[in-house]
Amino acid sequence: MLVEQLTQVRTAAENSGLAFIAASVLIAVDEQPTAESPAATAKLNLIDFAHTFGPEQLSEEQVKKYRTRFDKGMARLIADVKAAGAAKKQAEEEASA
Protein backbone atom coordinates (compact mmCIF):
# COMPACT_ATOMS: atom_id res chain seq x y z
CA MET A 1 0.00 0.00 0.00
CA LEU A 2 1.28 3.44 -0.91
CA VAL A 3 0.60 5.00 2.50
CA GLU A 4 2.68 2.30 4.18
CA GLN A 5 5.58 2.92 1.79
CA LEU A 6 5.41 6.68 2.40
CA THR A 7 5.35 6.08 6.14
CA GLN A 8 8.43 3.86 5.85
CA VAL A 9 10.31 6.58 3.94
CA ARG A 10 9.27 9.17 6.53
CA THR A 11 10.44 6.94 9.38
CA ALA A 12 13.73 6.06 7.66
CA ALA A 13 14.46 9.76 7.06
CA GLU A 14 13.65 10.56 10.67
CA ASN A 15 15.93 7.79 11.92
CA SER A 16 18.78 8.78 9.59
CA GLY A 17 19.73 11.91 11.49
CA LEU A 18 20.14 13.73 8.17
CA ALA A 19 18.57 16.93 6.89
CA PHE A 20 17.01 16.51 3.45
CA ILE A 21 16.95 19.72 1.45
CA ALA A 22 14.87 19.67 -1.76
CA ALA A 23 14.29 15.90 -1.86
CA SER A 24 11.54 14.49 -4.06
CA VAL A 25 9.33 11.43 -3.81
CA LEU A 26 8.93 9.52 -7.08
CA ILE A 27 5.76 7.43 -7.18
CA ALA A 28 5.28 4.96 -10.04
CA VAL A 29 1.81 3.43 -10.34
CA ASP A 30 0.94 0.44 -12.50
CA GLU A 31 -2.82 0.33 -12.76
CA GLN A 32 -2.91 -2.73 -15.00
CA PRO A 33 -3.81 -5.73 -12.84
CA THR A 34 -1.99 -9.01 -13.29
CA ALA A 35 -3.07 -12.55 -12.52
CA GLU A 36 -0.96 -12.43 -9.35
CA SER A 37 -2.21 -9.03 -8.20
CA PRO A 38 -5.68 -7.86 -9.23
CA ALA A 39 -5.11 -4.40 -7.71
CA ALA A 40 -2.98 -1.50 -8.90
CA THR A 41 0.57 -1.51 -7.59
CA ALA A 42 2.72 1.42 -6.58
CA LYS A 43 6.41 1.80 -5.96
CA LEU A 44 8.14 4.83 -4.58
CA ASN A 45 11.65 6.12 -4.13
CA LEU A 46 13.14 9.14 -2.47
CA ILE A 47 15.11 10.90 -5.21
CA ASP A 48 16.97 14.15 -5.89
CA PHE A 49 18.48 14.31 -2.45
CA ALA A 50 21.89 15.62 -3.47
CA HIS A 51 21.51 18.25 -0.76
CA THR A 52 21.53 15.96 2.25
CA PHE A 53 23.46 17.12 5.27
CA GLY A 54 24.18 16.04 8.80
CA PRO A 55 25.25 17.90 11.91
CA GLU A 56 28.87 17.92 10.74
CA GLN A 57 27.97 20.21 7.79
CA LEU A 58 25.12 22.30 9.24
CA SER A 59 24.37 23.73 12.63
CA GLU A 60 22.04 21.78 14.90
CA GLU A 61 19.42 24.49 14.39
CA GLN A 62 19.62 24.21 10.58
CA VAL A 63 19.44 20.40 10.67
CA LYS A 64 16.36 20.62 12.89
CA LYS A 65 14.75 23.20 10.60
CA TYR A 66 15.21 21.13 7.44
CA ARG A 67 14.26 17.87 9.14
CA THR A 68 11.05 19.50 10.39
CA ARG A 69 10.24 20.83 6.91
CA PHE A 70 10.84 17.40 5.35
CA ASP A 71 8.70 15.67 7.97
CA LYS A 72 5.85 18.16 7.52
CA GLY A 73 6.02 17.67 3.75
CA MET A 74 5.86 13.90 4.13
CA ALA A 75 2.95 14.23 6.56
CA ARG A 76 1.05 16.36 4.03
CA LEU A 77 1.79 13.90 1.23
CA ILE A 78 0.58 10.98 3.35
CA ALA A 79 -2.61 12.89 4.24
CA ASP A 80 -3.22 13.72 0.56
CA VAL A 81 -2.77 10.09 -0.49
CA LYS A 82 -5.15 8.95 2.25
CA ALA A 83 -7.74 11.54 1.16
CA ALA A 84 -7.44 10.50 -2.48
CA GLY A 85 -7.91 6.86 -1.50
CA ALA A 86 -10.98 7.69 0.57
CA ALA A 87 -12.47 9.76 -2.27
CA LYS A 88 -11.88 6.95 -4.75
CA LYS A 89 -13.47 4.40 -2.42
CA GLN A 90 -16.49 6.66 -1.88
CA ALA A 91 -16.91 7.18 -5.64
CA GLU A 92 -16.74 3.42 -6.23
CA GLU A 93 -19.34 2.81 -3.52
CA GLU A 94 -21.65 5.43 -4.98
CA ALA A 95 -21.24 4.00 -8.47
CA SER A 96 -22.11 0.49 -7.32
CA ALA A 97 -25.16 1.62 -5.29
TORPABA-767237 format. One record per residue: residue number from 1; x, y, z of N, C-alpha, C, O in turn. Coordinates in Angstrom, 1 decimal. Layout:
N
  seq      nu      nv      nw     cau     cav     caw      cu      cv      cw      ou      ov      ow
  NUM       X       Y       Z       X       Y       Z       X       Y       Z       X       Y       Z
...
END
This chain:
97
  seq      nu      nv      nw     cau     cav     caw      cu      cv      cw      ou      ov      ow
    1     0.8    -1.2     0.0     0.0     0.0     0.0     0.9     1.3     0.0     1.9     1.3     0.7
    2     0.5     2.2    -0.7     1.3     3.4    -0.9     1.5     4.2     0.4     2.6     4.7     0.7
    3     0.5     4.3     1.2     0.6     5.0     2.5     1.7     4.3     3.4     2.4     5.0     4.0
    4     1.7     3.0     3.4     2.7     2.3     4.2     4.1     2.6     3.7     5.0     2.8     4.5
    5     4.3     2.6     2.4     5.6     2.9     1.8     6.0     4.3     2.1     7.2     4.6     2.5
    6     5.1     5.3     2.0     5.4     6.7     2.4     5.8     6.8     3.9     6.7     7.5     4.2
    7     5.1     6.1     4.7     5.4     6.1     6.1     6.7     5.5     6.4     7.5     6.0     7.3
    8     7.1     4.5     5.7     8.4     3.9     5.9     9.5     4.8     5.5    10.5     4.9     6.1
    9     9.3     5.6     4.4    10.3     6.6     3.9    10.4     7.7     5.0    11.5     8.1     5.3
   10     9.3     8.1     5.5     9.3     9.2     6.5    10.0     8.7     7.8    10.8     9.4     8.3
   11     9.8     7.5     8.2    10.4     6.9     9.4    11.9     6.8     9.1    12.7     7.1    10.0
   12    12.3     6.3     8.0    13.7     6.1     7.7    14.5     7.4     7.6    15.6     7.5     8.1
   13    13.8     8.4     7.1    14.5     9.8     7.1    14.6    10.3     8.5    15.6    10.9     8.8
   14    13.6    10.1     9.3    13.6    10.6    10.7    14.8     9.9    11.4    15.5    10.5    12.2
   15    14.9     8.6    11.2    15.9     7.8    11.9    17.4     8.0    11.4    18.3     7.6    12.0
   16    17.5     8.6    10.2    18.8     8.8     9.6    19.6     9.8    10.3    20.9     9.8    10.2
   17    19.0    10.8    10.9    19.7    11.9    11.5    20.2    13.0    10.5    20.8    13.9    10.8
   18    19.7    12.8     9.2    20.1    13.7     8.2    19.1    14.8     7.9    17.9    14.6     8.2
   19    19.5    15.9     7.3    18.6    16.9     6.9    18.5    16.8     5.4    19.5    16.9     4.7
   20    17.3    16.6     4.9    17.0    16.5     3.4    16.5    17.9     2.9    15.5    18.4     3.4
   21    17.3    18.4     2.0    17.0    19.7     1.4    16.6    19.5     0.0    17.4    19.0    -0.8
   22    15.4    19.8    -0.4    14.9    19.7    -1.8    14.8    18.2    -2.3    15.1    18.0    -3.4
   23    14.5    17.3    -1.4    14.3    15.9    -1.9    12.9    15.8    -2.5    12.0    16.6    -2.3
   24    12.8    14.8    -3.4    11.5    14.5    -4.1    11.1    13.0    -3.8    12.0    12.2    -3.6
   25     9.8    12.8    -3.9     9.3    11.4    -3.8     8.8    11.1    -5.2     7.9    11.7    -5.7
   26     9.4    10.0    -5.8     8.9     9.5    -7.1     8.0     8.4    -6.8     8.3     7.4    -6.2
   27     6.8     8.5    -7.3     5.8     7.4    -7.2     5.4     6.9    -8.6     5.0     7.7    -9.4
   28     5.6     5.6    -8.8     5.3     5.0   -10.0     4.1     4.0    -9.8     4.2     3.1    -8.9
   29     3.0     4.2   -10.5     1.8     3.4   -10.3     1.5     2.6   -11.6     1.5     3.2   -12.7
   30     1.3     1.3   -11.4     0.9     0.4   -12.5    -0.5     0.0   -12.2    -0.8    -0.8   -11.4
   31    -1.4     0.6   -13.0    -2.8     0.3   -12.8    -3.3    -0.9   -13.5    -4.5    -1.3   -13.3
   32    -2.5    -1.5   -14.3    -2.9    -2.7   -15.0    -2.8    -3.9   -14.1    -1.7    -4.3   -13.7
   33    -3.9    -4.6   -13.7    -3.8    -5.7   -12.8    -3.2    -6.9   -13.6    -3.2    -7.1   -14.8
   34    -2.6    -7.8   -12.8    -2.0    -9.0   -13.3    -2.7   -10.2   -12.6    -3.5   -10.0   -11.7
   35    -2.4   -11.4   -13.1    -3.1   -12.6   -12.5    -2.7   -12.7   -11.0    -3.5   -13.1   -10.2
   36    -1.4   -12.3   -10.7    -1.0   -12.4    -9.3    -1.5   -11.3    -8.4    -1.7   -11.6    -7.2
   37    -1.8   -10.2    -9.0    -2.2    -9.0    -8.2    -3.3    -8.3    -8.9    -3.1    -7.6    -9.9
   38    -4.6    -8.5    -8.5    -5.7    -7.9    -9.2    -5.8    -6.4    -9.0    -6.6    -5.7    -9.6
   39    -5.0    -5.8    -8.0    -5.1    -4.4    -7.7    -3.9    -3.6    -8.3    -2.9    -4.2    -8.7
   40    -4.1    -2.3    -8.4    -3.0    -1.5    -8.9    -1.8    -1.6    -7.9    -2.0    -1.8    -6.7
   41    -0.6    -1.5    -8.4     0.6    -1.5    -7.6     1.3    -0.2    -7.7     1.2     0.5    -8.7
   42     2.0     0.2    -6.6     2.7     1.4    -6.6     4.1     1.2    -6.0     4.2     0.4    -5.0
   43     5.1     1.8    -6.5     6.4     1.8    -6.0     6.9     3.2    -5.8     6.5     4.1    -6.6
   44     7.7     3.5    -4.8     8.1     4.8    -4.6     9.6     4.8    -4.2    10.1     3.8    -3.6
   45    10.3     5.9    -4.5    11.7     6.1    -4.1    11.8     7.6    -3.7    11.2     8.5    -4.3
   46    12.7     7.8    -2.8    13.1     9.1    -2.5    14.3     9.5    -3.4    15.3     8.8    -3.5
   47    14.1    10.5    -4.2    15.1    10.9    -5.2    15.5    12.4    -5.1    15.0    13.1    -4.2
   48    16.5    12.7    -5.8    17.0    14.1    -5.9    17.4    14.7    -4.5    17.1    15.8    -4.2
   49    18.1    13.8    -3.8    18.5    14.3    -2.4    20.0    14.6    -2.4    20.7    14.1    -1.5
   50    20.5    15.3    -3.4    21.9    15.6    -3.5    22.3    16.6    -2.3    23.4    16.7    -2.0
   51    21.3    17.3    -1.8    21.5    18.2    -0.8    21.0    17.6     0.6    20.0    18.0     1.1
   52    21.8    16.6     1.0    21.5    16.0     2.3    22.7    16.2     3.2    23.8    15.9     2.9
   53    22.4    16.7     4.4    23.5    17.1     5.3    23.2    16.6     6.7    22.1    16.3     7.1
   54    24.3    16.4     7.4    24.2    16.0     8.8    24.7    17.1     9.7    25.0    18.2     9.2
   55    24.8    16.9    11.0    25.3    17.9    11.9    26.7    18.3    11.7    27.1    19.3    12.2
   56    27.5    17.5    11.0    28.9    17.9    10.7    29.0    19.0     9.7    30.0    19.7     9.6
   57    27.9    19.2     8.8    28.0    20.2     7.8    27.1    21.4     8.1    27.4    22.5     7.7
   58    26.1    21.2     8.9    25.1    22.3     9.2    25.0    22.4    10.8    25.4    21.5    11.5
   59    24.6    23.6    11.2    24.4    23.7    12.6    23.2    22.9    13.1    22.4    22.5    12.3
   60    23.1    22.6    14.3    22.0    21.8    14.9    20.7    22.4    14.6    19.7    21.7    14.3
   61    20.7    23.7    14.7    19.4    24.5    14.4    19.0    24.3    12.9    17.8    24.1    12.7
   62    19.9    24.4    12.0    19.6    24.2    10.6    19.2    22.8    10.3    18.2    22.6     9.6
   63    19.8    21.8    10.9    19.4    20.4    10.7    18.0    20.2    11.2    17.2    19.6    10.5
   64    17.7    20.7    12.3    16.4    20.6    12.9    15.3    21.3    12.0    14.3    20.7    11.7
   65    15.7    22.5    11.5    14.7    23.2    10.6    14.4    22.4     9.3    13.2    22.2     9.0
   66    15.4    21.9     8.7    15.2    21.1     7.4    14.6    19.8     7.7    13.8    19.3     6.9
   67    14.9    19.1     8.8    14.3    17.9     9.1    12.8    18.1     9.4    11.9    17.3     9.0
   68    12.5    19.2    10.1    11.1    19.5    10.4    10.3    19.8     9.1     9.2    19.3     8.9
   69    10.9    20.5     8.2    10.2    20.8     6.9    10.0    19.5     6.1     8.9    19.4     5.6
   70    11.0    18.7     6.1    10.8    17.4     5.3     9.7    16.6     6.0     8.9    16.0     5.2
   71     9.7    16.5     7.3     8.7    15.7     8.0     7.3    16.2     7.7     6.4    15.5     7.5
   72     7.2    17.6     7.8     5.9    18.2     7.5     5.4    17.9     6.1     4.2    17.6     5.8
   73     6.3    18.0     5.1     6.0    17.7     3.7     5.6    16.2     3.6     4.6    16.0     2.9
   74     6.3    15.3     4.2     5.9    13.9     4.1     4.5    13.7     4.8     3.7    12.9     4.3
   75     4.3    14.3     5.9     3.0    14.2     6.6     1.8    14.7     5.6     0.8    14.1     5.6
   76     2.1    15.8     5.0     1.1    16.4     4.0     0.8    15.4     2.9    -0.3    15.2     2.5
   77     1.9    14.8     2.3     1.8    13.9     1.2     1.0    12.7     1.7     0.1    12.2     0.9
   78     1.3    12.1     2.8     0.6    11.0     3.3    -0.9    11.3     3.5    -1.8    10.5     3.1
   79    -1.2    12.5     4.1    -2.6    12.9     4.2    -3.3    13.0     2.9    -4.5    12.6     2.8
   80    -2.6    13.6     1.9    -3.2    13.7     0.6    -3.5    12.4    -0.1    -4.5    12.2    -0.7
   81    -2.6    11.4     0.1    -2.8    10.1    -0.5    -3.9     9.4     0.2    -4.8     8.7    -0.5
   82    -4.0     9.5     1.5    -5.2     9.0     2.2    -6.5     9.6     1.8    -7.5     8.8     1.6
   83    -6.5    10.9     1.6    -7.7    11.5     1.2    -8.1    11.1    -0.2    -9.3    10.9    -0.5
   84    -7.1    11.0    -1.1    -7.4    10.5    -2.5    -8.0     9.1    -2.5    -8.9     8.8    -3.2
   85    -7.4     8.2    -1.6    -7.9     6.9    -1.5    -9.3     6.8    -1.0   -10.2     6.0    -1.5
   86    -9.6     7.6     0.0   -11.0     7.7     0.6   -12.0     8.2    -0.5   -13.1     7.7    -0.5
   87   -11.6     9.2    -1.2   -12.5     9.8    -2.3   -12.7     8.7    -3.3   -13.9     8.6    -3.8
   88   -11.7     8.0    -3.7   -11.9     6.9    -4.8   -12.8     5.9    -4.2   -13.7     5.4    -5.0
   89   -12.6     5.4    -3.0   -13.5     4.4    -2.4   -14.9     4.9    -2.4   -15.8     4.1    -2.7
   90   -15.1     6.1    -2.0   -16.5     6.7    -1.9   -17.1     6.7    -3.3   -18.3     6.4    -3.4
   91   -16.4     7.1    -4.3   -16.9     7.2    -5.6   -17.3     5.8    -6.1   -18.3     5.6    -6.8
   92   -16.4     4.8    -5.8   -16.7     3.4    -6.2   -18.0     2.9    -5.5   -18.8     2.2    -6.2
   93   -18.1     3.2    -4.3   -19.3     2.8    -3.5   -20.6     3.5    -4.1   -21.6     2.8    -4.2
   94   -20.5     4.7    -4.4   -21.7     5.4    -5.0   -22.0     4.9    -6.4   -23.2     4.8    -6.7
   95   -21.0     4.5    -7.1   -21.2     4.0    -8.5   -21.9     2.6    -8.4   -22.7     2.3    -9.3
   96   -21.6     1.8    -7.4   -22.1     0.5    -7.3   -23.5     0.5    -6.6   -24.1    -0.6    -6.6
   97   -23.9     1.6    -6.0   -25.2     1.6    -5.3   -26.3     1.8    -6.2   -27.5     1.9    -5.7
END
